Each structure stands twice: as C-alpha cells, then as structure tokens.
Amino acid sequence: MKINPESPIVSLSGGERQAIAIARAMFFEADLIILDEPTNNLGVKESQSVLDFVVQTKERGHSSVFITHNIHHIYQVADRIVVRRHGKMAGDVRRDETTIDEVIGLITGMKN
C-alpha cells in the first residue's frame, strides 16, 4: 500500500489510517503494542503484513495485545487467547493447549 505522505489524514481510507498507525508502532518499536482490530479494512496482503509484524515483534521480545474478531488471525500470532462475551470473561487459554473449535465454544457460549 503506497500512501502519499502529503495526504491529509481526513482524506485517507480506514485501511490507510490503520496502516499508518501500524507503521508508527513499527518505527518506534514500542515495548507493548495494543492493536485493536488491526486488520479491519485491510486487504489480504496488508493483513498478512500486520500478522507478520506481530510475529516479528514477539520474536524481538516485544509484547502485543491483539484485539480481533478474526479467530484465524489470532491463531497465527497469539500465545494466549482471552475471550470476553457480553462484557464478561468467558475464557483465558493458551493457544497451544486449545483448538479453534474450543475457542469458538467460548465465544458463542456453547460447549463443543
């Protein structure tokens, strides 16, 4: 995604704004990066770049909080999965100790 650096922020799409926010986190190499729906409004290629970024930052010793509704994205990057449903804690599991179906059960409130 190429964004003209002279473009006013108000003229950018949601995906372009998201890309700028992620680029800032990359540039400043924050110790903790909070990503709230970072792949929303992004194409497949841009989404994969975000997921790759999260993995790379983890490998460099940085922590991330990755908030998303996309369970497949979580499984690519998370060590722990915390599920909230109707404003309450529904589960806190290690990714390598659970399955996507079990997490879906936590999300929906249905046992698998």
Biopython code that builds the backbone (N, CA, C, O; Angstrom):
import numpy as np
from Bio.PDB.StructureBuilder import StructureBuilder

atoms = [
    (1, "MET", "N", (0.857, -1.164, 0.000)),
    (1, "MET", "CA", (0.000, 0.000, 0.000)),
    (1, "MET", "C", (0.903, 1.226, 0.000)),
    (1, "MET", "O", (1.736, 1.383, 0.893)),
    (2, "LYS", "N", (0.748, 2.082, -0.977)),
    (2, "LYS", "CA", (1.517, 3.324, -1.041)),
    (2, "LYS", "C", (0.605, 4.483, -0.680)),
    (2, "LYS", "O", (-0.476, 4.652, -1.245)),
    (3, "ILE", "N", (1.069, 5.276, 0.278)),
    (3, "ILE", "CA", (0.299, 6.422, 0.740)),
    (3, "ILE", "C", (1.152, 7.660, 0.534)),
    (3, "ILE", "O", (2.304, 7.714, 0.963)),
    (4, "ASN", "N", (0.583, 8.643, -0.120)),
    (4, "ASN", "CA", (1.281, 9.904, -0.332)),
    (4, "ASN", "C", (1.475, 10.581, 1.026)),
    (4, "ASN", "O", (0.490, 10.875, 1.704)),
    (5, "PRO", "N", (2.723, 10.836, 1.440)),
    (5, "PRO", "CA", (2.964, 11.445, 2.752)),
    (5, "PRO", "C", (2.397, 12.859, 2.884)),
    (5, "PRO", "O", (2.292, 13.382, 3.993)),
    (6, "GLU", "N", (2.035, 13.473, 1.771)),
    (6, "GLU", "CA", (1.463, 14.820, 1.805)),
    (6, "GLU", "C", (-0.061, 14.792, 1.975)),
    (6, "GLU", "O", (-0.679, 15.842, 2.150)),
    (7, "SER", "N", (-0.667, 13.613, 1.925)),
    (7, "SER", "CA", (-2.129, 13.492, 2.024)),
    (7, "SER", "C", (-2.601, 13.825, 3.430)),
    (7, "SER", "O", (-2.033, 13.346, 4.411)),
    (8, "PRO", "N", (-3.648, 14.654, 3.527)),
    (8, "PRO", "CA", (-4.221, 14.911, 4.851)),
    (8, "PRO", "C", (-4.882, 13.626, 5.382)),
    (8, "PRO", "O", (-5.489, 12.876, 4.618)),
    (9, "ILE", "N", (-4.761, 13.387, 6.666)),
    (9, "ILE", "CA", (-5.307, 12.183, 7.280)),
    (9, "ILE", "C", (-6.796, 12.019, 6.974)),
    (9, "ILE", "O", (-7.257, 10.902, 6.740)),
    (10, "VAL", "N", (-7.553, 13.118, 6.973)),
    (10, "VAL", "CA", (-9.000, 13.021, 6.736)),
    (10, "VAL", "C", (-9.334, 12.479, 5.350)),
    (10, "VAL", "O", (-10.445, 12.002, 5.121)),
    (11, "SER", "N", (-8.381, 12.551, 4.428)),
    (11, "SER", "CA", (-8.644, 12.064, 3.079)),
    (11, "SER", "C", (-8.305, 10.578, 2.901)),
    (11, "SER", "O", (-8.546, 10.011, 1.836)),
    (12, "LEU", "N", (-7.750, 9.953, 3.934)),
    (12, "LEU", "CA", (-7.334, 8.558, 3.833)),
    (12, "LEU", "C", (-8.465, 7.604, 4.209)),
    (12, "LEU", "O", (-9.340, 7.932, 5.010)),
    (13, "SER", "N", (-8.423, 6.432, 3.617)),
    (13, "SER", "CA", (-9.404, 5.399, 3.941)),
    (13, "SER", "C", (-9.086, 4.822, 5.317)),
    (13, "SER", "O", (-8.018, 5.072, 5.876)),
    (14, "GLY", "N", (-10.024, 4.051, 5.853)),
    (14, "GLY", "CA", (-9.799, 3.396, 7.142)),
    (14, "GLY", "C", (-8.597, 2.475, 7.096)),
    (14, "GLY", "O", (-7.815, 2.427, 8.046)),
    (15, "GLY", "N", (-8.440, 1.744, 6.003)),
    (15, "GLY", "CA", (-7.300, 0.847, 5.854)),
    (15, "GLY", "C", (-5.986, 1.594, 5.806)),
    (15, "GLY", "O", (-4.992, 1.149, 6.382)),
    (16, "GLU", "N", (-5.974, 2.730, 5.121)),
    (16, "GLU", "CA", (-4.755, 3.542, 5.045)),
    (16, "GLU", "C", (-4.403, 4.123, 6.412)),
    (16, "GLU", "O", (-3.231, 4.182, 6.783)),
    (17, "ARG", "N", (-5.418, 4.550, 7.158)),
    (17, "ARG", "CA", (-5.165, 5.065, 8.512)),
    (17, "ARG", "C", (-4.619, 3.960, 9.414)),
    (17, "ARG", "O", (-3.710, 4.184, 10.214)),
    (18, "GLN", "N", (-5.186, 2.773, 9.270)),
    (18, "GLN", "CA", (-4.729, 1.633, 10.057)),
    (18, "GLN", "C", (-3.264, 1.325, 9.728)),
    (18, "GLN", "O", (-2.465, 1.053, 10.625)),
    (19, "ALA", "N", (-2.922, 1.368, 8.442)),
    (19, "ALA", "CA", (-1.552, 1.097, 8.016)),
    (19, "ALA", "C", (-0.575, 2.115, 8.615)),
    (19, "ALA", "O", (0.535, 1.757, 9.008)),
    (20, "ILE", "N", (-0.986, 3.365, 8.680)),
    (20, "ILE", "CA", (-0.128, 4.408, 9.265)),
    (20, "ILE", "C", (0.073, 4.158, 10.758)),
    (20, "ILE", "O", (1.188, 4.298, 11.260)),
    (21, "ALA", "N", (-0.974, 3.795, 11.460)),
    (21, "ALA", "CA", (-0.856, 3.527, 12.894)),
    (21, "ALA", "C", (0.097, 2.359, 13.152)),
    (21, "ALA", "O", (0.900, 2.405, 14.083)),
    (22, "ILE", "N", (0.008, 1.333, 12.339)),
    (22, "ILE", "CA", (0.884, 0.178, 12.498)),
    (22, "ILE", "C", (2.320, 0.543, 12.133)),
    (22, "ILE", "O", (3.260, 0.101, 12.794)),
    (23, "ALA", "N", (2.493, 1.337, 11.100)),
    (23, "ALA", "CA", (3.837, 1.778, 10.709)),
    (23, "ALA", "C", (4.486, 2.584, 11.837)),
    (23, "ALA", "O", (5.688, 2.463, 12.074)),
    (24, "ARG", "N", (3.701, 3.399, 12.523)),
    (24, "ARG", "CA", (4.238, 4.170, 13.650)),
    (24, "ARG", "C", (4.715, 3.237, 14.760)),
    (24, "ARG", "O", (5.786, 3.441, 15.333)),
    (25, "ALA", "N", (3.918, 2.217, 15.060)),
    (25, "ALA", "CA", (4.321, 1.249, 16.090)),
    (25, "ALA", "C", (5.605, 0.537, 15.682)),
    (25, "ALA", "O", (6.481, 0.297, 16.514)),
    (26, "MET", "N", (5.712, 0.200, 14.392)),
    (26, "MET", "CA", (6.923, -0.445, 13.888)),
    (26, "MET", "C", (8.130, 0.478, 14.049)),
    (26, "MET", "O", (9.190, 0.054, 14.508)),
    (27, "PHE", "N", (7.957, 1.730, 13.670)),
    (27, "PHE", "CA", (9.065, 2.691, 13.698)),
    (27, "PHE", "C", (9.574, 2.926, 15.119)),
    (27, "PHE", "O", (10.782, 2.942, 15.355)),
    (28, "PHE", "N", (8.654, 3.109, 16.059)),
    (28, "PHE", "CA", (9.050, 3.434, 17.427)),
    (28, "PHE", "C", (9.394, 2.212, 18.262)),
    (28, "PHE", "O", (9.874, 2.353, 19.386)),
    (29, "GLU", "N", (9.159, 1.012, 17.735)),
    (29, "GLU", "CA", (9.463, -0.239, 18.422)),
    (29, "GLU", "C", (9.048, -0.199, 19.893)),
    (29, "GLU", "O", (9.869, -0.390, 20.790)),
    (30, "ALA", "N", (7.780, 0.049, 20.116)),
    (30, "ALA", "CA", (7.252, 0.112, 21.473)),
    (30, "ALA", "C", (7.394, -1.237, 22.178)),
    (30, "ALA", "O", (7.348, -2.283, 21.530)),
    (31, "ASP", "N", (7.569, -1.215, 23.511)),
    (31, "ASP", "CA", (7.668, -2.462, 24.271)),
    (31, "ASP", "C", (6.336, -3.196, 24.307)),
    (31, "ASP", "O", (6.303, -4.427, 24.290)),
    (32, "LEU", "N", (5.249, -2.454, 24.356)),
    (32, "LEU", "CA", (3.906, -3.036, 24.338)),
    (32, "LEU", "C", (3.119, -2.351, 23.240)),
    (32, "LEU", "O", (3.016, -1.125, 23.200)),
    (33, "ILE", "N", (2.568, -3.152, 22.355)),
    (33, "ILE", "CA", (1.777, -2.617, 21.244)),
    (33, "ILE", "C", (0.358, -3.145, 21.391)),
    (33, "ILE", "O", (0.137, -4.355, 21.435)),
    (34, "ILE", "N", (-0.596, -2.233, 21.465)),
    (34, "ILE", "CA", (-2.001, -2.616, 21.550)),
    (34, "ILE", "C", (-2.621, -2.392, 20.185)),
    (34, "ILE", "O", (-2.657, -1.273, 19.674)),
    (35, "LEU", "N", (-3.109, -3.485, 19.605)),
    (35, "LEU", "CA", (-3.686, -3.455, 18.259)),
    (35, "LEU", "C", (-5.163, -3.805, 18.364)),
    (35, "LEU", "O", (-5.510, -4.951, 18.649)),
    (36, "ASP", "N", (-6.024, -2.840, 18.138)),
    (36, "ASP", "CA", (-7.473, -3.041, 18.224)),
    (36, "ASP", "C", (-8.025, -3.186, 16.812)),
    (36, "ASP", "O", (-8.123, -2.210, 16.068)),
    (37, "GLU", "N", (-8.384, -4.412, 16.454)),
    (37, "GLU", "CA", (-8.888, -4.736, 15.117)),
    (37, "GLU", "C", (-7.932, -4.225, 14.028)),
    (37, "GLU", "O", (-8.360, -3.517, 13.117)),
    (38, "PRO", "N", (-6.646, -4.578, 14.114)),
    (38, "PRO", "CA", (-5.661, -4.006, 13.191)),
    (38, "PRO", "C", (-5.809, -4.440, 11.741)),
    (38, "PRO", "O", (-5.284, -3.779, 10.845)),
    (39, "THR", "N", (-6.511, -5.533, 11.496)),
    (39, "THR", "CA", (-6.654, -5.993, 10.115)),
    (39, "THR", "C", (-7.983, -5.590, 9.491)),
    (39, "THR", "O", (-8.246, -5.890, 8.326)),
    (40, "ASN", "N", (-8.821, -4.908, 10.270)),
    (40, "ASN", "CA", (-10.078, -4.393, 9.693)),
    (40, "ASN", "C", (-9.761, -3.420, 8.569)),
    (40, "ASN", "O", (-8.818, -2.636, 8.668)),
    (41, "ASN", "N", (-10.524, -3.467, 7.534)),
    (41, "ASN", "CA", (-10.398, -2.562, 6.384)),
    (41, "ASN", "C", (-9.110, -2.770, 5.585)),
    (41, "ASN", "O", (-8.773, -1.948, 4.734)),
    (42, "LEU", "N", (-8.391, -3.858, 5.852)),
    (42, "LEU", "CA", (-7.177, -4.131, 5.094)),
    (42, "LEU", "C", (-7.424, -5.301, 4.145)),
    (42, "LEU", "O", (-8.239, -6.182, 4.420)),
    (43, "GLY", "N", (-6.710, -5.293, 3.035)),
    (43, "GLY", "CA", (-6.772, -6.405, 2.106)),
    (43, "GLY", "C", (-5.990, -7.587, 2.655)),
    (43, "GLY", "O", (-5.368, -7.490, 3.713)),
    (44, "VAL", "N", (-6.020, -8.701, 1.938)),
    (44, "VAL", "CA", (-5.343, -9.918, 2.371)),
    (44, "VAL", "C", (-3.844, -9.684, 2.536)),
    (44, "VAL", "O", (-3.263, -10.076, 3.548)),
    (45, "LYS", "N", (-3.221, -9.053, 1.557)),
    (45, "LYS", "CA", (-1.776, -8.811, 1.601)),
    (45, "LYS", "C", (-1.398, -7.905, 2.777)),
    (45, "LYS", "O", (-0.428, -8.174, 3.487)),
    (46, "GLU", "N", (-2.159, -6.846, 2.975)),
    (46, "GLU", "CA", (-1.878, -5.917, 4.072)),
    (46, "GLU", "C", (-2.127, -6.586, 5.422)),
    (46, "GLU", "O", (-1.379, -6.366, 6.374)),
    (47, "SER", "N", (-3.182, -7.404, 5.503)),
    (47, "SER", "CA", (-3.462, -8.126, 6.747)),
    (47, "SER", "C", (-2.315, -9.057, 7.099)),
    (47, "SER", "O", (-1.905, -9.133, 8.258)),
    (48, "GLN", "N", (-1.798, -9.763, 6.108)),
    (48, "GLN", "CA", (-0.681, -10.675, 6.370)),
    (48, "GLN", "C", (0.556, -9.899, 6.818)),
    (48, "GLN", "O", (1.325, -10.390, 7.644)),
    (49, "SER", "N", (0.753, -8.707, 6.289)),
    (49, "SER", "CA", (1.881, -7.870, 6.733)),
    (49, "SER", "C", (1.738, -7.511, 8.208)),
    (49, "SER", "O", (2.725, -7.503, 8.944)),
    (50, "VAL", "N", (0.522, -7.214, 8.640)),
    (50, "VAL", "CA", (0.281, -6.900, 10.054)),
    (50, "VAL", "C", (0.579, -8.125, 10.911)),
    (50, "VAL", "O", (1.238, -8.011, 11.945)),
    (51, "LEU", "N", (0.104, -9.288, 10.494)),
    (51, "LEU", "CA", (0.331, -10.510, 11.261)),
    (51, "LEU", "C", (1.826, -10.835, 11.323)),
    (51, "LEU", "O", (2.332, -11.244, 12.368)),
    (52, "ASP", "N", (2.524, -10.655, 10.210)),
    (52, "ASP", "CA", (3.979, -10.869, 10.188)),
    (52, "ASP", "C", (4.677, -9.909, 11.147)),
    (52, "ASP", "O", (5.611, -10.294, 11.850)),
    (53, "PHE", "N", (4.215, -8.654, 11.172)),
    (53, "PHE", "CA", (4.773, -7.655, 12.083)),
    (53, "PHE", "C", (4.611, -8.098, 13.533)),
    (53, "PHE", "O", (5.552, -7.985, 14.320)),
    (54, "VAL", "N", (3.440, -8.596, 13.896)),
    (54, "VAL", "CA", (3.196, -9.027, 15.276)),
    (54, "VAL", "C", (4.139, -10.177, 15.639)),
    (54, "VAL", "O", (4.718, -10.183, 16.725)),
    (55, "VAL", "N", (4.294, -11.133, 14.748)),
    (55, "VAL", "CA", (5.200, -12.255, 14.998)),
    (55, "VAL", "C", (6.638, -11.762, 15.148)),
    (55, "VAL", "O", (7.355, -12.200, 16.047)),
    (56, "GLN", "N", (7.059, -10.854, 14.272)),
    (56, "GLN", "CA", (8.425, -10.326, 14.347)),
    (56, "GLN", "C", (8.668, -9.562, 15.638)),
    (56, "GLN", "O", (9.732, -9.690, 16.243)),
    (57, "THR", "N", (7.695, -8.769, 16.066)),
    (57, "THR", "CA", (7.880, -8.024, 17.314)),
    (57, "THR", "C", (7.958, -8.979, 18.498)),
    (57, "THR", "O", (8.725, -8.752, 19.434)),
    (58, "LYS", "N", (7.165, -10.049, 18.459)),
    (58, "LYS", "CA", (7.221, -11.056, 19.532)),
    (58, "LYS", "C", (8.608, -11.694, 19.556)),
    (58, "LYS", "O", (9.183, -11.892, 20.626)),
    (59, "GLU", "N", (9.143, -12.015, 18.384)),
    (59, "GLU", "CA", (10.476, -12.629, 18.304)),
    (59, "GLU", "C", (11.565, -11.691, 18.839)),
    (59, "GLU", "O", (12.610, -12.152, 19.297)),
    (60, "ARG", "N", (11.320, -10.380, 18.781)),
    (60, "ARG", "CA", (12.283, -9.389, 19.290)),
    (60, "ARG", "C", (12.069, -9.079, 20.765)),
    (60, "ARG", "O", (12.762, -8.230, 21.325)),
    (61, "GLY", "N", (11.113, -9.759, 21.402)),
    (61, "GLY", "CA", (10.884, -9.580, 22.832)),
    (61, "GLY", "C", (9.843, -8.540, 23.191)),
    (61, "GLY", "O", (9.709, -8.185, 24.363)),
    (62, "HIS", "N", (9.100, -8.040, 22.211)),
    (62, "HIS", "CA", (8.045, -7.069, 22.491)),
    (62, "HIS", "C", (6.721, -7.795, 22.701)),
    (62, "HIS", "O", (6.506, -8.880, 22.160)),
    (63, "SER", "N", (5.853, -7.201, 23.475)),
    (63, "SER", "CA", (4.539, -7.782, 23.740)),
    (63, "SER", "C", (3.464, -7.054, 22.947)),
    (63, "SER", "O", (3.589, -5.869, 22.637)),
    (64, "SER", "N", (2.418, -7.782, 22.630)),
    (64, "SER", "CA", (1.284, -7.195, 21.917)),
    (64, "SER", "C", (-0.022, -7.653, 22.544)),
    (64, "SER", "O", (-0.138, -8.781, 23.023)),
    (65, "VAL", "N", (-0.984, -6.776, 22.533)),
    (65, "VAL", "CA", (-2.367, -7.118, 22.820)),
    (65, "VAL", "C", (-3.082, -6.963, 21.487)),
    (65, "VAL", "O", (-3.139, -5.867, 20.929)),
    (66, "PHE", "N", (-3.623, -8.054, 20.984)),
    (66, "PHE", "CA", (-4.197, -8.101, 19.644)),
    (66, "PHE", "C", (-5.688, -8.363, 19.797)),
    (66, "PHE", "O", (-6.093, -9.484, 20.105)),
    (67, "ILE", "N", (-6.497, -7.346, 19.587)),
    (67, "ILE", "CA", (-7.945, -7.452, 19.756)),
    (67, "ILE", "C", (-8.556, -7.650, 18.373)),
    (67, "ILE", "O", (-8.357, -6.834, 17.473)),
    (68, "THR", "N", (-9.301, -8.739, 18.214)),
    (68, "THR", "CA", (-9.886, -9.016, 16.907)),
    (68, "THR", "C", (-11.063, -9.972, 17.034)),
    (68, "THR", "O", (-11.221, -10.667, 18.037)),
    (69, "HIS", "N", (-11.872, -9.986, 16.005)),
    (69, "HIS", "CA", (-12.953, -10.961, 15.885)),
    (69, "HIS", "C", (-12.551, -12.086, 14.945)),
    (69, "HIS", "O", (-13.320, -13.028, 14.750)),
    (70, "ASN", "N", (-11.364, -12.009, 14.360)),
    (70, "ASN", "CA", (-10.917, -12.988, 13.383)),
    (70, "ASN", "C", (-10.079, -14.062, 14.082)),
    (70, "ASN", "O", (-8.891, -13.867, 14.338)),
    (71, "ILE", "N", (-10.707, -15.183, 14.383)),
    (71, "ILE", "CA", (-10.051, -16.248, 15.133)),
    (71, "ILE", "C", (-8.847, -16.814, 14.388)),
    (71, "ILE", "O", (-7.881, -17.249, 15.015)),
    (72, "HIS", "N", (-8.893, -16.814, 13.065)),
    (72, "HIS", "CA", (-7.773, -17.354, 12.292)),
    (72, "HIS", "C", (-6.546, -16.450, 12.395)),
    (72, "HIS", "O", (-5.414, -16.933, 12.368)),
    (73, "HIS", "N", (-6.765, -15.157, 12.510)),
    (73, "HIS", "CA", (-5.634, -14.248, 12.714)),
    (73, "HIS", "C", (-5.016, -14.477, 14.096)),
    (73, "HIS", "O", (-3.793, -14.474, 14.241)),
    (74, "ILE", "N", (-5.854, -14.672, 15.095)),
    (74, "ILE", "CA", (-5.362, -14.914, 16.449)),
    (74, "ILE", "C", (-4.474, -16.150, 16.482)),
    (74, "ILE", "O", (-3.411, -16.146, 17.103)),
    (75, "TYR", "N", (-4.917, -17.203, 15.810)),
    (75, "TYR", "CA", (-4.140, -18.440, 15.830)),
    (75, "TYR", "C", (-2.784, -18.296, 15.154)),
    (75, "TYR", "O", (-1.889, -19.103, 15.406)),
    (76, "GLN", "N", (-2.610, -17.302, 14.312)),
    (76, "GLN", "CA", (-1.307, -17.082, 13.681)),
    (76, "GLN", "C", (-0.330, -16.351, 14.595)),
    (76, "GLN", "O", (0.882, -16.478, 14.422)),
    (77, "VAL", "N", (-0.834, -15.586, 15.565)),
    (77, "VAL", "CA", (0.057, -14.707, 16.321)),
    (77, "VAL", "C", (0.025, -14.872, 17.838)),
    (77, "VAL", "O", (0.968, -14.452, 18.509)),
    (78, "ALA", "N", (-1.012, -15.461, 18.395)),
    (78, "ALA", "CA", (-1.197, -15.425, 19.853)),
    (78, "ALA", "C", (-0.498, -16.559, 20.589)),
    (78, "ALA", "O", (-0.345, -17.663, 20.067)),
    (79, "ASP", "N", (-0.082, -16.263, 21.806)),
    (79, "ASP", "CA", (0.352, -17.287, 22.754)),
    (79, "ASP", "C", (-0.812, -17.625, 23.682)),
    (79, "ASP", "O", (-1.029, -18.784, 24.038)),
    (80, "ARG", "N", (-1.552, -16.588, 24.063)),
    (80, "ARG", "CA", (-2.729, -16.728, 24.929)),
    (80, "ARG", "C", (-3.920, -16.121, 24.232)),
    (80, "ARG", "O", (-3.798, -15.147, 23.488)),
    (81, "ILE", "N", (-5.075, -16.708, 24.481)),
    (81, "ILE", "CA", (-6.318, -16.189, 23.921)),
    (81, "ILE", "C", (-7.263, -15.913, 25.088)),
    (81, "ILE", "O", (-7.603, -16.808, 25.861)),
    (82, "VAL", "N", (-7.674, -14.662, 25.191)),
    (82, "VAL", "CA", (-8.629, -14.260, 26.213)),
    (82, "VAL", "C", (-9.929, -13.906, 25.493)),
    (82, "VAL", "O", (-9.948, -13.083, 24.578)),
    (83, "VAL", "N", (-11.012, -14.547, 25.929)),
    (83, "VAL", "CA", (-12.313, -14.334, 25.297)),
    (83, "VAL", "C", (-13.230, -13.620, 26.275)),
    (83, "VAL", "O", (-13.384, -14.025, 27.428)),
    (84, "ARG", "N", (-13.830, -12.552, 25.786)),
    (84, "ARG", "CA", (-14.850, -11.837, 26.564)),
    (84, "ARG", "C", (-16.154, -11.965, 25.799)),
    (84, "ARG", "O", (-16.199, -11.779, 24.583)),
    (85, "ARG", "N", (-17.216, -12.285, 26.530)),
    (85, "ARG", "CA", (-18.531, -12.425, 25.913)),
    (85, "ARG", "C", (-19.538, -11.698, 26.787)),
    (85, "ARG", "O", (-19.635, -11.943, 27.989)),
    (86, "HIS", "N", (-20.274, -10.812, 26.167)),
    (86, "HIS", "CA", (-21.263, -9.993, 26.880)),
    (86, "HIS", "C", (-20.623, -9.239, 28.045)),
    (86, "HIS", "O", (-21.220, -9.101, 29.113)),
    (87, "GLY", "N", (-19.391, -8.750, 27.822)),
    (87, "GLY", "CA", (-18.708, -7.939, 28.821)),
    (87, "GLY", "C", (-18.083, -8.714, 29.965)),
    (87, "GLY", "O", (-17.551, -8.114, 30.898)),
    (88, "LYS", "N", (-18.139, -10.039, 29.910)),
    (88, "LYS", "CA", (-17.586, -10.848, 30.995)),
    (88, "LYS", "C", (-16.529, -11.804, 30.449)),
    (88, "LYS", "O", (-16.543, -12.168, 29.273)),
    (89, "MET", "N", (-15.622, -12.195, 31.326)),
    (89, "MET", "CA", (-14.580, -13.139, 30.958)),
    (89, "MET", "C", (-15.218, -14.491, 30.640)),
    (89, "MET", "O", (-15.909, -15.075, 31.475)),
    (90, "ALA", "N", (-14.979, -14.974, 29.435)),
    (90, "ALA", "CA", (-15.508, -16.277, 29.034)),
    (90, "ALA", "C", (-14.411, -17.334, 28.986)),
    (90, "ALA", "O", (-14.695, -18.532, 29.005)),
    (91, "GLY", "N", (-13.164, -16.891, 28.924)),
    (91, "GLY", "CA", (-12.079, -17.857, 28.897)),
    (91, "GLY", "C", (-10.723, -17.200, 28.756)),
    (91, "GLY", "O", (-10.594, -16.091, 28.239)),
    (92, "ASP", "N", (-9.713, -17.917, 29.230)),
    (92, "ASP", "CA", (-8.315, -17.484, 29.129)),
    (92, "ASP", "C", (-7.517, -18.764, 28.931)),
    (92, "ASP", "O", (-7.293, -19.516, 29.880)),
    (93, "VAL", "N", (-7.088, -19.011, 27.697)),
    (93, "VAL", "CA", (-6.448, -20.278, 27.360)),
    (93, "VAL", "C", (-5.147, -20.036, 26.601)),
    (93, "VAL", "O", (-4.970, -19.011, 25.943)),
    (94, "ARG", "N", (-4.251, -20.997, 26.710)),
    (94, "ARG", "CA", (-3.033, -20.965, 25.900)),
    (94, "ARG", "C", (-3.390, -21.520, 24.528)),
    (94, "ARG", "O", (-4.070, -22.540, 24.417)),
    (95, "ARG", "N", (-2.929, -20.849, 23.498)),
    (95, "ARG", "CA", (-3.264, -21.269, 22.133)),
    (95, "ARG", "C", (-2.827, -22.698, 21.858)),
    (95, "ARG", "O", (-3.544, -23.449, 21.198)),
    (96, "ASP", "N", (-1.657, -23.083, 22.358)),
    (96, "ASP", "CA", (-1.156, -24.429, 22.075)),
    (96, "ASP", "C", (-1.825, -25.513, 22.920)),
    (96, "ASP", "O", (-1.512, -26.695, 22.775)),
    (97, "GLU", "N", (-2.746, -25.114, 23.802)),
    (97, "GLU", "CA", (-3.470, -26.079, 24.638)),
    (97, "GLU", "C", (-4.959, -26.119, 24.312)),
    (97, "GLU", "O", (-5.745, -26.697, 25.063)),
    (98, "THR", "N", (-5.347, -25.507, 23.197)),
    (98, "THR", "CA", (-6.759, -25.480, 22.840)),
    (98, "THR", "C", (-6.902, -25.616, 21.328)),
    (98, "THR", "O", (-5.917, -25.635, 20.590)),
    (99, "THR", "N", (-8.138, -25.709, 20.893)),
    (99, "THR", "CA", (-8.422, -25.795, 19.460)),
    (99, "THR", "C", (-9.304, -24.624, 19.050)),
    (99, "THR", "O", (-9.904, -23.950, 19.888)),
    (100, "ILE", "N", (-9.368, -24.402, 17.761)),
    (100, "ILE", "CA", (-10.257, -23.346, 17.264)),
    (100, "ILE", "C", (-11.692, -23.640, 17.682)),
    (100, "ILE", "O", (-12.419, -22.726, 18.071)),
    (101, "ASP", "N", (-12.109, -24.896, 17.607)),
    (101, "ASP", "CA", (-13.484, -25.246, 18.000)),
    (101, "ASP", "C", (-13.746, -24.937, 19.472)),
    (101, "ASP", "O", (-14.828, -24.466, 19.821)),
    (102, "GLU", "N", (-12.767, -25.198, 20.338)),
    (102, "GLU", "CA", (-12.952, -24.872, 21.757)),
    (102, "GLU", "C", (-13.061, -23.372, 21.969)),
    (102, "GLU", "O", (-13.865, -22.920, 22.785)),
    (103, "VAL", "N", (-12.263, -22.594, 21.246)),
    (103, "VAL", "CA", (-12.336, -21.134, 21.368)),
    (103, "VAL", "C", (-13.684, -20.637, 20.841)),
    (103, "VAL", "O", (-14.294, -19.745, 21.430)),
    (104, "ILE", "N", (-14.137, -21.206, 19.750)),
    (104, "ILE", "CA", (-15.465, -20.836, 19.226)),
    (104, "ILE", "C", (-16.536, -21.136, 20.272)),
    (104, "ILE", "O", (-17.485, -20.367, 20.426)),
    (105, "GLY", "N", (-16.389, -22.238, 20.984)),
    (105, "GLY", "CA", (-17.322, -22.555, 22.067)),
    (105, "GLY", "C", (-17.314, -21.507, 23.168)),
    (105, "GLY", "O", (-18.363, -21.175, 23.720)),
    (106, "LEU", "N", (-16.121, -20.978, 23.493)),
    (106, "LEU", "CA", (-16.044, -19.894, 24.476)),
    (106, "LEU", "C", (-16.716, -18.627, 23.957)),
    (106, "LEU", "O", (-17.413, -17.927, 24.693)),
    (107, "ILE", "N", (-16.493, -18.350, 22.678)),
    (107, "ILE", "CA", (-17.057, -17.136, 22.066)),
    (107, "ILE", "C", (-18.577, -17.207, 22.030)),
    (107, "ILE", "O", (-19.258, -16.231, 22.346)),
    (108, "THR", "N", (-19.102, -18.351, 21.649)),
    (108, "THR", "CA", (-20.554, -18.496, 21.467)),
    (108, "THR", "C", (-21.281, -18.905, 22.732)),
    (108, "THR", "O", (-22.505, -18.807, 22.809)),
    (109, "GLY", "N", (-20.522, -19.370, 23.738)),
    (109, "GLY", "CA", (-21.157, -19.850, 24.965)),
    (109, "GLY", "C", (-21.669, -21.273, 24.831)),
    (109, "GLY", "O", (-22.402, -21.761, 25.691)),
    (110, "MET", "N", (-21.281, -21.938, 23.746)),
    (110, "MET", "CA", (-21.714, -23.325, 23.522)),
    (110, "MET", "C", (-20.529, -24.256, 23.713)),
    (110, "MET", "O", (-19.432, -23.975, 23.232)),
    (111, "LYS", "N", (-20.741, -25.344, 24.399)),
    (111, "LYS", "CA", (-19.669, -26.326, 24.603)),
    (111, "LYS", "C", (-19.531, -27.174, 23.364)),
    (111, "LYS", "O", (-20.528, -27.594, 22.777)),
    (112, "ASN", "N", (-18.273, -27.434, 22.955)),
    (112, "ASN", "CA", (-18.008, -28.286, 21.785)),
    (112, "ASN", "C", (-17.655, -29.684, 22.213)),
    (112, "ASN", "O", (-17.400, -30.542, 21.369)),
]
sb = StructureBuilder()
sb.init_structure("model")
sb.init_model(0)
sb.init_chain("A")
sb.init_seg("    ")
for serial, (resi, resn, name, xyz) in enumerate(atoms, 1):
    if name == "N":
        sb.init_residue(resn, " ", resi, " ")
    sb.init_atom(name, np.array(xyz, "f"), 0.0, 1.0, " ", f" {name:<3s}", serial, name[0])
structure = sb.get_structure()
